[in-house]
Amino acid sequence: MQVLDLIGIGIGPFNLSLAALACPTPLRTAFFEKESGFDWHPGLLLPNSRLQVSPLKDCVTLADPTSPFSFLNYLAVHGRLYSFVNRCDATTSRREFTQYFQWVAHQLPQLRFGEEVTDVTRLDEGYRVTTTRDHYHARSVAIGVGVVATIPECAKPWLGEKVYHVASYLDRPQIDIGERVLVVGGGQSGAEVVEHLLGSPGIGKITWVTSRGNLFTRDDSSFINVSYTPSYSQRFHSLPLKKRRTIVDDEKLTSDGISAELSNRIYETIYHRSATGNIDDVIQLLPAVVMKELSPHADGWHALLASHGTCQRPTVVADRVVLATGFEPRPLAFIDRLLASASMEGGLPVVKDDYSVQFEDNAPGQVYLQNRSPVQSGLQSVNLSLVAYRNGRIINSLLRREYYLNVPDRPILGCLGLLPAQETQNAK
């Protein structure tokens, strides 16, 4: 049996980037995905859905600007490079970026779709990876199995055609004329659904609730985006875990919020609707509210709401409930077994600066975590912004040399610990 240097478990944007950056190296790799082809939240590819980061934060560019797998090369190959540059908007749609991802995937022979990993076990050297088709031997593994929908407990018994997570929004029947829709969740996906509903002819009443105190926008300003640079990532990883937790909480809206453009479009739509009639007949916005109970009745779904600031507990009646309640790491028993001997800190596996897990014993090979360490490695580890940098670090770790340059950018925002020696001496 051939021994591979790395097996990737799951093929989402993160492991796709890893596969693309591994392509020109001498590494022998294989990546497995249970789905028949690459897709990226297909139930959420609404007409106005936009990529929330620069398209230069693609699979490869920020680690290897000359790679043939870049988004700019994708545009050039498809005869759209000049047309893209001539646009006034520097970003792109999520649909186009999904097509870019699919274009990359079609060119990588080490990707194996329709083959699900069912188990990973330790060997004396490396790991035995079992799939639905065969067994494989790898020196290291990269876990990138993605996320699953987070569903409120009160909604779990009723999931179906009329109560569903936003991830399957486009897979459900179209909105009927006069339908009352309850949208739960005040993030980007909830906002995209609300905008889509506002444009649906004959929509009944929309009720939009969020547990947040307002419909907060994502902070995408230049100084804030310094948080998504290699130098910041390296500095973050050197901090004590307690401090990292605080930073992740403080910086949540740098990654998890409504884009300002979308927020303003929704506000503008609601404002113009209010000038021609009673806006409460079209949409009701309820911040600082959670859905406590959900039950079916003859006249529709009854949702019991609770306010954070008051003792009010009103009931909203809707014909359809869309849950924009976020995502969480996909639970898999073999991942839990694999991480059972990991060094732990604060209830979390310790993740080193090359994104591999630190184990208490002598592990037979590296286990790299993709999209599963927001506290240990920062919000950067669950965001597209540093995907190429992160995977460059993983490849360097596998090769035990600096194949991809690990020279951090010169930070615009400094800190006391990074002051030049002369300045530090003068301060003394």
N, C-alpha and C positions, 0 to 999 in steps of 0.2 A: 504494500500500500504506500502510495506517494505521501510524503509528509509535507504539508503546506506550511508556509510561514505564518499565515493568518487566515482565519475564517471569520467572515462578517455575518452576524445573525440579524437578519432583517435588512431590507433595502428601502430606506427612506432617504431624504435629502442628505443626512449626515453620513451614512455608510456609502451612499452614492458618491459623495465627495471623496471619501477615503479610497474608494475603488479607482476613481479617476486619477487621484494623485499617486496611487501605487502603480498605475499602469506603466510609466516609463522606468520604474525601478526594477532591480533584479528580484524583488519579492514575489513569491508564489502565493497567490491568494485565490479565494473563492468566497462568494457572497450569496446567501440563500434567502429567499423570500417566498412565503406561502402563496401570495397572490400571483396571478398569471402575468402581470406586467406592472410597470411602475405607474403609480398614481399618487396624488397629493391632495387629500381631502376633497375628493370629487363632488361630494354633496354640498360643498360650500363655494363652488366656482360660479358665483353670481356675476352677472354682467359688469357690475361696478366694483368688483373685488380687486383691490390693489395690493401689490407687494409692499410691505411696510418697511423694507430696507432698500438700500441701493442695489440695483441688479449687478453691480460689480462685486457684491458680496455673494458671488456664485460658488460653484463647486471648487474652483481652482485659482481664480485670478489673484487674490491677495497672498497666495503662497507661491504661485508660478504664473506671472502675467503672460508668459509666452506659450502656455498650454493650449493645445488645440481644442480643449473641452471648455473654453471660456464662453460666457454669454455673448461677448462681442464677436467671437468667431462664429457662434451659432447664427447671429444676425447676418454676418457677412456671407456665410454659406447659403442662407436663404434669401439673399438679395434685399435685406431690409436695413443694412447698417446706416446708410445715409438717411433713409427715411426716419430711423430712430433718432439719429443725432439732430435732425431738423425739428423734432418735436420740442415744444416748450416745457415738457414734463420730463424730469430726469429719471423717473421710475417707470414701472411697467405693470401690467395686469398680472394677477396670480395665474390666470389661464395661460398667458404667454410663457410665464416662468415654468409652469408645469410642462408645457410643450418643450421648453429648453431642457428640463430634467429628463424627459423621455428621450430626447435626441441624444443626450449623453449616455443614457442607459443602453440604447440600441447599439452603441459602439463598443461597449465593454464586454468582452467574451467571458470574463470571470463571474458575471452575474448569472445566477441560476434561479429563474422565476418558477413558480409552481412547485417548489420543493421546500417544505417546511421543516425547520429544525425542531425535533421533538425532545432531544436530550443532549446534555454536555456532561461528560464525566472526566475526571482526572486520570492521567496515565503517569507512568514514571517520568516520561518526558513529554510534556504537552497535554493535549486534550483530545478525547474521542468525541466527535460530533456526529450524532445520529439524526438522519433526516427521514422523511417519508419514503425515500428511495434507496438510501445507502448509508454506509458509515465512512467517516473521514477522520484523518489524523492531522492536527494542526499544533504548531508550537505556541500560538497565541490566538485569542478570540476577541472580537470587538462586538459588544452587545449594542444593537441599534434597532430594537424591536418596536420602537415608537410608542404611541399613547393610545388610550381608550377614553371614551366619553365618561365624564363624571356626571352621575345621575342622582338627584335628590332622592332620599329614601321614600318620601311620600309619592313619588312618581313612578318608582320601579314596577309596582304591580300593574300599571296601566299603559306601559309602552306599546305602541302600535302605530296605526295609520293616523291617529289624531293627537297622540302624545308622543313626542320623539325629541331626540337630541338634534341640535342644529347641524351636526356632522352629516345627517341624512336628509337635510332640508330639501334638496333638489330631487331626492328619490321618493318623496311622498306626493300624494295627489295635489294638484293645483288648488289654490284657494278658491272657494266658491263665492259667488256674489252674496254679499251681506254677512259673510262669516266674521265672527268675533274671535280675535286671536290674542292670546296671552303669550308674551315673550318674557322669559325669565333669564336675566343676566345682562350686565351693563358693559361688557367688553366689546372688542372689535367685531366678533362674529354676531353678537346680538344686534349691534348697530347696523351691520350689513343686511341682516334679515329685516329689521324695521324699515330701512330705506327701500328695500325691495317691496315690502308690503305697502308702503305709502304710494308706490307707483303701480300697485295692482288695481285695475279698474273694478269698481263695485265692492271694494273691501268694506267690511263692516267697521267695527271698532277695534282698535289696537290698544292693548294695555301693556305697557313696558315697565317691568319692575327690576330693580337692582338693589343688592344689599349694600352697595357703596353709597356714600353720602351725596354723590352727584354723578353725572355721566362724564367721568374724568377722561381727559384726552391723554394720549401717549406723548410723553415729552421727547421730542425728536430734535431738539436744538443742538447746535454744534458742540458746545461745551459738554452737554449731557452725553453726547455720543462718544466722548473720550472714554466713557465706561466700557466701550466695546472696541478697545484697541489692545494689542498684545502687551504693551507696557503696563497698562492698568490691570490686565488679567494676571500678569506675573506678580504685581504688587499685592493684588487681592489674595492670591493663593498663599502668600507668606504671612498673612494675618491670622491671629487666633480664631478658632471656630466661632466663638461667641461674637466676636466683632464681625465676622463674615455674615452671620445670621442677621445682625442688625442692618448691615449694608444692603443685603438682599431685600429686607422689608422696606427700607427707605427708598430703594431704587426700583421698586416694583413697577411704577408707571413709566419707566424707561423702556419697558418691554411689553407690559400688559395694560393697554388702554386703547381708547378709540383714536384713530388718526384724526388730526385737527381738520383736515379737508372733509372727511366724512361727517364729523360732528357738525361742522358749519353747514354742510349741505342739508342735513336733516333739520337743523334749526331753521334754515331758510325756508324749507318746504313747509314746516309747521307754521312759521310766521305768516306766510302768504295764505295758507289755508285759514288761519285765524281771522284774516282780513275779510273773508267772504262768508263766514259762518261761525258757528260754535265749535271750537276746536275739540272740546271734550266729546263731541259726537264722533270724532275721527280717531283721536289718540289721547291716552292718559299716561303721563310719565310719573312714576312713583319711585323716587330714590329712598334709600335707607329702609327698604322693605324686603322681607323674605317670604317665600311660600312655605307655609307650615304643613298644610294638608291639601290633598287633591282627591276628589271622588266624582264618579259619574252620576248624573241625574238625568231625568227626562228632558230638561231644558238645556243641557250641556254639562260641561265640566265645572265643578265648583271648587275654586281655589281659595283656601283660607290664607289671608295675608297677615303678617304681623309687622308693625313698625318698630324700628329700633328706638325711636325717640319718644313714643307715646305708648299707651296701653291699647290703642285701637287695633282691632282684629276684624277687618271687613272681609267679605266674601265677594270674589269676582267670578262672574259666569262667562265661560268662553266655549267656543265650538272646537277650538284647536289650541294646543299648548306646545310652544317651541322652547326647548331647554337649551339656552346658550350658557351652560353652567361649567364650561371648561373641560380640561382633559387631565389625565393622570397617567403615570407610567403603566404600561401593560404588565399585569402580574403573570409570571410564569414560574412554575415549581422548580424547573431546573436552574433558573437564575438564582432563586433563593438558596438552593443547595450549593451552587457554585460559590456564592458569597458567604456561606455559613462560617468559613474560617477567616473572613476578612478582619483586619484590625478595625475596631470601632471607636468612634469619638462622638459623644453627644447623640448616641443612637443611630449614627450614620456610618457607612463604610468609609474608611479613609481613602481618599483619591489623591494620588501623587500629581506633580505638575506636568507629567506626560499623559495624564488622564487614565492611568492604570491604577487598579486597586492594590492597596498594600495589604498583604496577608500576614497573619500571625505565624504561620508555618512557612516552609520552603515550597511555595507554589511552583508547579512544573512549568509555568509559562505566564505571560502577561494576560490579564483580563482588562480590556479597555471599556469604559462606560460612555456611551453616547446618549445624550439627552436624559440623563438620570442623576445628575449631581449639581443641582442649582445652588445648594448651600456650600458644598465643598469647593466647587470650581466657579461659582458665580452664575448670574443670569446669562452670561456669555455662553455657557455650556449648553443652554437649551434654546439658543437663538441662532439664526442663520449668520449673524454678523461676523463671527469668528470661526465659521465652520472650516474654511480652508487653512487658517492658521492652526487650529486645533488638530486637524488631520495631518498637517505637516509635522507637528510635534510627535504624533503617534508613529508616523513613518520613520522619523529620525530615531525614535526609541527602538523600533523593530530592527533597523539597520545598524544601530549603535554608532551612528555617525551623523553629521549634520548634512544630510542630503538636501533638505530645504533650509534655506538660511533662517536662523533664529535670531535675527537682529531686530529688537523691538524698535518701533518708531520713537522719535524723540518727543516726549509728552509735552503738550502745551501747558497742562496743569501739572505743577510740581508738588512735591511734599518735602518736609524737613529731612527725611531720611535719604533723599536723593540730591541734596544740595552739594555742589562741588566742594572739594576739600578746602580750598582757599576761603570760600564764603563761610564755611563752618568754623574755620580757625578764627576768622575776623569776628564772628558772632561771639566766640568765647572771650 
